[in-house]
Amino acid sequence: MTQLKDVKIILADDEKPMAAELCSVLLELYPDLCIAGVAHDGEAVLKLAKAHKPDILFLDIQMPGMTGLEVAERLMTCEDPPAIVFATAYDEYALTAFSVNAIDYILKPYDEADVERVMKKFEKMLARASVKTKAGSQRDCPKAAGVRKFTVEKGDRMEIISSDNIELVFAKDRLVYIRTLDGEIYRTKLTLQEFEGKLPAERFFRCHRNYIVNVNQIKEIANWFNKGYLLILQKTAAGKGMEVPVGRAYAARLREYIEL
């Protein structure tokens, strides 16, 4: 369990016996973990997170004063947010949990197999984050590297989009959109900077102040004016492949992704 050695965890549950139970399960499975703190309400969670900067946070959804979902939304605005695992007695919160980029959720009462499943997922995230990419990505933080699904609003529902299905993310008129491989475009509440920190570094490249592109979708690279480049993406079901500019400030980093 070397990947989990000294990983810092905060537990949040308004029921003290449940918090103690989760703590016991975690340390029994992974004795090298560091339980940095235990909180029983939302404000206490935020204070502990600010003080200890945990790697992962087990967060009860129903807490007094401030719900776990509200706490997660606050933490997601931080520069280096922890990975979040929601704990709830009701699986009806699953979709909402993913809307704030939780890596997973577990049901109460805590089951050892569920806790182990979540920690193995986090361990894989740590392993991926430790692998050097060609880009020497500044996003080697395991807390941000594991986001693989995002939610977008579609009518009165929330639709989940896998990062595998994202062709590019772009900004237009101060709004940010996701374009999928099938040509669908969705508006999102995240900023480009937030996407840059959350999308897998080995597959997504910030090529322009207004664009993040899936490098697997680049078909050709054309010379552009002023020693710049133009990325020509694969043709999608929607028709002709898009042309995406590479900003001058990003051209050098492009060479680190693709040998030019």
C-alpha positions in Angstrom: 0.0 0.0 0.0 2.9 2.4 -0.7 0.8 4.7 -2.7 -1.4 5.4 0.3 1.3 5.8 2.9 0.9 9.1 4.8 -2.1 10.1 2.8 -4.0 12.7 4.8 -7.7 12.2 5.4 -10.5 14.2 7.0 -13.7 12.5 8.1 -17.0 14.4 8.4 -20.1 12.9 9.9 -22.6 14.5 12.2 -23.0 11.2 14.0 -19.9 10.6 16.2 -20.3 6.8 16.4 -20.5 6.6 12.5 -17.4 8.8 12.2 -15.6 6.6 14.7 -16.7 3.5 12.8 -15.4 4.9 9.5 -12.1 5.8 11.1 -11.7 2.3 12.5 -12.4 0.7 9.1 -9.9 2.9 7.3 -7.1 2.3 9.8 -7.8 -1.4 9.9 -7.5 -1.6 6.1 -4.7 1.0 5.7 -2.7 1.5 9.0 -0.3 4.0 7.3 -3.1 6.5 6.6 -3.0 9.8 8.5 -6.4 10.8 9.9 -5.8 14.5 10.1 -9.1 15.4 11.7 -12.8 14.5 12.3 -15.6 17.0 12.0 -19.3 16.9 12.8 -20.6 20.0 10.9 -19.9 21.9 7.7 -18.1 24.9 9.2 -15.7 22.5 11.1 -15.0 20.7 7.9 -13.9 23.9 6.2 -11.7 24.9 9.1 -10.0 21.5 9.2 -9.5 21.5 5.4 -7.9 24.9 5.5 -5.6 23.9 8.3 -4.6 20.4 7.1 -5.1 20.5 3.3 -6.2 16.8 3.2 -5.7 14.6 0.2 -9.1 13.0 0.5 -12.2 13.9 2.4 -15.0 11.5 3.4 -18.0 13.9 3.6 -21.4 13.2 5.1 -24.1 14.8 2.9 -26.6 15.5 5.7 -25.0 17.7 8.3 -26.4 20.5 10.5 -25.9 24.1 9.3 -24.2 23.4 6.0 -24.8 20.2 4.0 -21.9 18.2 2.6 -22.9 19.3 -0.9 -22.6 22.9 0.1 -19.2 22.2 1.8 -18.0 20.5 -1.4 -19.0 23.4 -3.6 -17.0 25.7 -1.3 -14.0 23.5 -1.4 -14.1 23.2 -5.2 -13.4 26.9 -5.5 -10.1 26.4 -3.6 -6.8 26.2 -5.5 -6.0 22.7 -4.4 -9.2 20.9 -3.4 -9.2 17.4 -1.9 -10.7 14.4 -3.5 -14.2 14.0 -2.1 -16.0 10.8 -1.2 -19.6 11.4 -0.1 -21.2 9.3 2.6 -24.9 9.0 2.7 -27.7 6.8 3.9 -29.6 7.4 0.6 -28.3 6.6 -2.9 -30.7 9.2 -4.4 -27.8 11.7 -3.9 -25.5 9.9 -6.3 -26.1 12.2 -9.3 -25.9 15.4 -7.2 -22.7 14.1 -5.7 -21.0 13.8 -9.1 -22.1 17.3 -10.0 -19.5 18.7 -7.6 -16.9 16.3 -9.0 -16.8 13.8 -6.1 -14.7 10.7 -7.0 -17.3 8.4 -5.5 -19.8 7.9 -2.8 -20.5 5.2 -0.1 -23.6 4.3 1.7 -24.2 4.1 5.4 -23.8 2.0 7.5 -20.2 1.8 6.3 -19.2 -1.4 4.6 -15.6 -2.5 4.5 -15.8 -3.6 0.9 -17.1 -0.2 -0.2 -14.4 1.7 1.7 -11.7 -0.6 0.2 -13.2 0.0 -3.3 -13.0 3.7 -2.9 -9.5 3.7 -1.5 -8.3 1.5 -4.4 -9.8 4.0 -6.8 -7.9 6.8 -5.1 -4.7 4.7 -5.0 -5.0 4.4 -8.8 -5.4 8.1 -9.1 -2.2 8.6 -7.1 -0.4 6.1 -9.3 -1.6 7.9 -12.5 -0.6 11.3 -11.0 3.0 10.1 -10.2 3.6 9.0 -13.8 5.6 11.7 -15.7 3.9 12.9 -18.9 5.7 14.4 -21.9 4.3 17.7 -20.9 5.7 17.6 -17.4 2.2 18.7 -16.5 1.7 21.1 -13.6 -1.4 19.1 -12.8 0.4 16.2 -11.1 -1.8 16.7 -8.1 -3.6 13.5 -7.4 -6.6 15.4 -6.0 -7.3 16.9 -9.4 -6.0 14.2 -11.7 -8.8 11.8 -11.1 -11.8 13.6 -12.4 -13.2 11.5 -15.2 -16.8 12.6 -15.3 -18.5 16.0 -15.4 -22.2 17.0 -15.2 -24.0 19.5 -17.5 -27.5 20.8 -17.4 -29.8 19.5 -20.1 -33.4 20.8 -19.6 -34.5 19.9 -16.1 -32.0 17.1 -15.8 -28.3 16.7 -15.1 -26.4 14.7 -17.8 -23.1 13.0 -17.0 -20.3 13.3 -19.6 -17.2 11.2 -19.4 -13.9 12.9 -20.1 -13.3 10.2 -22.7 -16.2 11.7 -24.7 -14.9 15.3 -24.6 -13.4 16.6 -27.8 -12.6 20.1 -26.5 -13.6 22.7 -23.9 -13.9 26.3 -25.0 -14.8 29.7 -23.8 -17.0 32.1 -25.8 -18.6 35.4 -24.7 -17.5 34.7 -21.1 -19.2 31.4 -21.0 -17.6 27.9 -21.0 -18.8 25.0 -23.1 -18.0 21.3 -23.6 -18.0 19.9 -27.1 -18.3 16.1 -27.2 -17.1 13.6 -29.8 -20.5 13.4 -31.4 -20.6 17.2 -31.9 -23.0 18.0 -29.1 -22.3 21.3 -27.2 -23.1 21.8 -23.5 -22.8 24.8 -21.3 -20.9 24.2 -18.0 -20.5 26.1 -14.8 -16.8 25.4 -14.5 -14.1 27.8 -15.7 -11.4 26.8 -18.2 -8.9 27.1 -15.5 -10.9 24.6 -13.4 -11.1 22.2 -16.3 -7.4 22.5 -16.9 -6.8 21.4 -13.3 -9.3 18.5 -13.4 -9.0 16.9 -16.9 -6.5 14.1 -17.2 -3.1 15.8 -18.0 -2.0 13.0 -20.4 -4.9 13.6 -22.8 -5.9 17.2 -22.5 -3.8 20.2 -23.6 -4.5 23.9 -23.0 -3.6 25.2 -26.4 -5.1 28.7 -26.2 -6.6 31.0 -23.5 -10.0 30.0 -24.9 -9.4 26.3 -25.7 -8.5 23.0 -24.1 -8.3 20.1 -26.6 -8.3 16.3 -26.4 -4.9 15.5 -27.9 -6.2 12.2 -29.2 -8.5 14.1 -31.5 -5.7 16.0 -33.3 -5.4 14.9 -36.8 -3.1 17.5 -38.3 -1.1 20.5 -37.2 -0.8 23.3 -39.7 1.5 26.3 -39.6 -0.4 29.5 -38.8 0.5 33.2 -39.0 3.2 34.7 -36.7 4.9 31.3 -36.1 1.8 29.8 -34.6 -0.1 26.6 -35.2 -3.5 25.5 -36.1 -4.8 22.2 -34.8 -7.1 20.3 -37.1 -9.2 17.8 -35.2 -10.6 14.5 -36.4 -13.8 14.6 -38.4 -16.7 13.8 -36.1 -20.2 12.5 -36.8 -21.3 16.1 -36.9 -19.1 16.8 -40.0 -15.8 18.6 -40.7 -13.1 18.5 -38.1 -12.7 21.7 -36.2 -9.7 24.0 -36.5 -8.4 25.2 -33.1 -5.6 27.9 -32.8 -2.6 27.5 -30.6 -1.7 30.6 -28.8 1.9 31.9 -29.0 2.3 31.4 -25.2 1.3 27.7 -25.6 3.3 26.8 -28.7 6.4 25.6 -26.7 4.3 23.3 -24.5 2.7 21.8 -27.6 6.1 20.6 -28.7 6.4 18.8 -25.4 3.2 16.9 -26.3 3.9 16.3 -29.9 7.3 16.2 -31.7 7.2 19.0 -34.3 
